[in-house]
């Protein structure tokens, strides 16, 4: 059975998909040129920065940073090696590991953000009016909300 996919929706997808990856690649290139780590580092550190106490269970970090468990393990290993995060046992369940943002991790966020912000401005925002931005945010917000994973207590 073929799913119903109106032409307008297909055209919207065909604009969104390559645009996202081109913007992502351009910002990654800007970060590399500045001698800074990738957006995956920023995303993981930022999720920890936003979390209460600046720590998350590993499964929560994987979910919020949109990483697989194996991808998260590799990333956490790198972040820990650079002393941007620390792994800690959960106080209530020693089998569960938490990632804790360090002061050095906060410093790295502050170094990455100006380059990231400039990339967003240059490769994305510069091509949208304020009204366009509101419409894009609203439309992608609907998509994100519909795809939000069900996260309840005890999921590890």
C-alpha positions as CSV (number, residue, x, y, z in Angstrom):
1,X,0.0,0.0,0.0
2,X,1.3,3.4,-0.9
3,X,1.1,6.1,1.8
4,X,-0.7,9.3,0.8
5,X,2.0,11.9,0.3
6,X,0.8,15.1,-1.3
7,X,3.2,16.8,-3.8
8,X,3.4,19.9,-1.6
9,X,4.6,17.8,1.4
10,X,7.2,16.0,-0.8
11,X,8.5,19.3,-2.2
12,X,8.8,20.7,1.4
13,X,10.8,17.6,2.4
14,X,13.0,17.9,-0.7
15,X,13.8,21.5,0.4
16,X,14.3,20.7,4.1
17,X,16.5,17.6,3.9
18,X,19.4,18.8,1.8
19,X,19.2,22.3,3.4
20,X,19.6,20.8,6.9
21,X,22.6,18.7,5.9
22,X,24.3,21.6,4.0
23,X,23.9,23.9,7.0
24,X,25.1,21.2,9.4
25,X,28.2,20.6,7.2
26,X,28.9,24.3,6.9
27,X,28.7,24.8,10.6
28,X,30.9,21.7,11.2
29,X,33.5,23.1,8.8
30,X,33.4,26.5,10.6
31,X,33.9,24.7,14.0
32,X,36.8,22.6,12.6
33,X,38.4,25.8,11.1
34,X,38.2,27.4,14.5
35,X,39.9,24.3,16.1
36,X,36.7,23.4,18.0
37,X,34.9,20.1,18.4
38,X,31.8,19.0,16.5
39,X,28.2,19.8,17.0
40,X,27.6,16.4,18.6
41,X,29.9,17.5,21.4
42,X,28.1,20.8,21.8
43,X,24.7,19.0,21.8
44,X,25.6,16.6,24.5
45,X,27.3,19.3,26.6
46,X,24.3,21.6,26.2
47,X,21.8,18.9,27.2
48,X,23.8,18.4,30.4
49,X,24.0,22.2,30.9
50,X,20.2,22.4,30.8
51,X,19.6,19.5,33.1
52,X,19.0,19.9,36.8
53,X,22.3,19.7,38.6
54,X,23.9,19.6,35.2
55,X,23.8,15.8,35.1
56,X,21.7,13.1,33.3
57,X,21.5,9.4,33.3
58,X,23.2,8.0,30.2
59,X,19.9,6.9,28.6
60,X,18.5,10.4,29.2
61,X,21.5,12.0,27.6
62,X,21.3,9.6,24.6
63,X,17.7,10.4,24.1
64,X,18.0,14.2,24.4
65,X,21.2,14.3,22.3
66,X,19.7,12.0,19.7
67,X,22.4,9.4,19.9
68,X,22.4,5.6,19.8
69,X,23.8,3.9,22.9
70,X,27.0,3.0,21.1
71,X,27.3,6.5,19.7
72,X,26.8,7.9,23.2
73,X,29.4,5.6,24.7
74,X,32.0,6.7,22.2
75,X,31.1,10.4,22.7
76,X,31.1,10.1,26.5
77,X,34.5,8.5,26.3
78,X,35.8,11.4,24.3
79,X,34.2,14.0,26.5
80,X,35.4,12.3,29.7
81,X,39.0,12.1,28.3
82,X,38.9,15.8,27.7
83,X,37.6,16.3,31.2
84,X,34.4,18.0,29.9
85,X,32.2,15.6,31.8
86,X,32.6,13.0,34.5
87,X,30.9,9.7,34.8
88,X,29.3,9.1,38.2
89,X,27.3,6.3,39.7
90,X,23.7,7.1,40.5
91,X,23.3,7.6,44.2
92,X,20.0,5.6,44.3
93,X,21.2,2.8,42.0
94,X,24.9,2.1,41.6
95,X,24.3,0.2,38.4
96,X,23.2,3.4,36.6
97,X,25.8,5.8,35.3
98,X,25.3,9.6,35.1
99,X,27.2,12.1,33.0
100,X,28.1,15.2,35.0
101,X,29.1,18.4,33.2
102,X,32.3,19.9,34.5
103,X,33.4,23.5,34.7
104,X,35.7,22.8,31.8
105,X,32.7,21.5,29.8
106,X,30.9,24.8,30.5
107,X,33.9,26.6,29.2
108,X,33.9,24.5,26.0
109,X,30.2,25.3,25.4
110,X,31.1,29.0,25.7
111,X,33.9,28.6,23.1
112,X,31.7,26.7,20.7
113,X,28.6,28.8,20.9
114,X,29.8,32.0,19.1
115,X,30.9,30.0,16.1
116,X,27.7,27.9,16.2
117,X,25.5,31.1,16.6
118,X,27.4,32.8,13.7
119,X,26.7,29.7,11.5
120,X,23.0,29.7,12.3
121,X,22.9,33.4,11.5
122,X,24.8,33.0,8.2
123,X,23.5,29.8,6.8
124,X,20.0,29.8,8.1
125,X,18.6,33.0,9.6
126,X,20.0,35.3,7.0
127,X,17.6,33.7,4.4
128,X,14.4,34.0,6.5
129,X,12.2,36.9,7.4
130,X,10.9,37.1,10.9
131,X,7.6,35.8,9.7
132,X,9.4,32.9,7.9
133,X,11.1,32.0,11.1
134,X,7.9,31.9,13.0
135,X,6.3,29.6,10.4
136,X,9.3,27.3,10.2
137,X,9.5,27.0,14.0
138,X,5.7,26.3,14.2
139,X,5.8,23.7,11.4
140,X,8.9,21.9,12.7
141,X,7.6,22.1,16.3
142,X,4.6,20.1,15.2
143,X,6.8,17.4,13.6
144,X,9.1,17.3,16.7
145,X,6.2,17.0,19.1
146,X,4.7,14.2,17.1
147,X,8.0,12.3,17.2
148,X,8.9,12.9,20.8
149,X,9.7,9.6,22.4
150,X,7.6,8.6,25.4
151,X,9.9,8.9,28.3
152,X,8.7,7.7,31.6
153,X,10.3,6.9,34.9
154,X,12.5,3.8,35.1
155,X,13.5,3.8,31.4
156,X,17.2,3.1,31.4
